Amino acid sequence: RDVIEMYGDAMDIQDEGYGIDLKYNDIIYLPENARFSLASQKISWYNEDLGFTRGEHSINLRPNYTYILPNGYKIEMVQKGDNTVVGRASGARSSNPYTSWHLKGTVAEGSFLHKPATVSGGGKSEISKRLEDMVRFGPVFTADIQGDLDEVERLINYDYSNVLRDKSMKNFLQQSDGDSLLHPKLCMSYMLRMLSP
């Protein structure tokens, strides 16, 4: 209701309780209780008596549309794209052929990061790279889920006090005053070093 009072001039308000942007008709403003279902490709919500048609309502969830909730959270139905640099006509294969549809959410707040590393090799360019390019998408298969989880538990509970040859030195876990690999003071790089041969 507050969104309509503040931004009602910018949208075409529908009786069902959602709005369509007047300038960009592919931007849809939804109520805060909207539920998204990729399986049914529907967005549904329930209206109380707030000046709209009371009851359960739904619209189609469509690609190339942007859905915005009252808190500014943006949801889009997107397809993981093809990372091929050269077109398929030349016979190039995609480095990421997994192209299923999924919902992508974006928080309406920017993230700020101060990295005071001004020396060469300080990692300044790494913080501006997209994480999406570093994640491999695809189905995951495990033959023995219980066996895999037991192995993870073994790694977490392992006694890492004897991993260094020089017993007078503290390992990364001891340096961070941690008692397990899941200790909040143990950074990811230390954990990776401890698990690397």
Disulfide bonds with the S-S distance in Angstrom:
none
